[in-house]
């Protein structure tokens, strides 16, 4: 357990906060393990219908803790020497970017400030991004490394090959207006409206039928690596299951009765 990753749950929304503001929430080894654990736990909870990932203070995440990297203390392979206290190793498949790809619960990134390197990849790995006007992203090539945590896979799929090369190879700091121009975020909002906007987007996600939401995300994720025919068959299988749920019956009844549905996730 570490207080460098906080979680608060209310109104079916789990808000996960990277809590190392004095280091712009740079990721330490314990944070990697704790964030992955919390993400998996939230995804398994029936009372959680949306996850918000954000940072404390003025930054989202400054990337991996370079001091720990230089000391060999982040893990990511078969060893985690130097992580301190005999902590268990962090397998690459168990790291937050990999875990994010496996979650069925929708994840909204509240991009409150700068996201660099690993932090940029984590933000891009979320399903939706609401950015503050003070947000930015910084690719890691100018530090002599590659986007090692999903960026090289995500960027071409999100914005196309040429723009992905522009971002990853030129390495310019992308400010909020750049993020909007490139289509890397869903919305940019004034700092004074940021918290309320993130909360409202999360509420909108949480109001949807949770089983249908999970099936929708799962189908789109699988569709990234499937043919149209294969994905269509998968979606039809999901539809057959959903059509037998109480939530489906509630959705139909609410439509006929002209009222808001009351979904239970059953």
C-alpha positions, 0 to 999 in steps of 0.5 A: 500500500502507498499513499502515492495513489489515492482512490475515492468512490462515489456515485458509481465513479472511482477517482484514482489520483496520482499523489506525488505532487512534489515530483509532478507525480513521477511514477515510482516502483510502488506506484506502478504496482499500486496503480495496477492493483487499484485499476484491477480492483475497480474494474471488478467492483459492481458498484464502479461504472466509470473510472477517472484517472488524474493527478494531484497538484499542477501535473498529471504525470511527469513520467517514470521517476528518472532517479529511480531508473538510474538506480535500477529501481522500477522493475519492468522485467524479471528483476526489480532490484533496488525497488526497496524492501524486497518488493515483488517484481513488476511484470511488464504485463502487469504494468498500468498501460497493459492493465488499462488495455484489459479493463472493461470499465470506461476510463476517463483521463482528467488531464490536469497538467503536464504528461510526459513520457510514461505519463503521456502513454498512460493518458493516451491509454485511457478511453476519453481525455478531458484536458485543462487549458494548462495540460500538455504532453511531451514525447520522450525522444528528447530524453533518448528513449522511445514511448515504451509504454504503449505510445508507439502502438497507440499514436498511429491508431489514434491520429494516423501515421504521419501525425504520429511520426510528427508527435513521436519523432519531432518530440515537441511539447504539445500544449492544450491547443496542439492536443485538440488540433491533433485529436489527442483529447476529447475536450479542452476546458478552462482551468476553473471549469476543469473539475466540474467538467471531468465530473460531469463526463464521468457521471454521463458514463456512469449513467449508462447501462454498465453491462452494455458499456462494458460490452461496447468497450470490449467489442471496440477493443477487440475490433482493433485487431480483428476483421470486420466479419470477426468483430461483427460476430463478436458483437452479435454474441454480446448483443444476444447476452445483453438482450436477456438482461434486466438492464435491457428490459429496463431500458425498453420500459423506460423508453416506452414510459418516457422516463430515465432508466434505472440500471442495476448492472444485471 
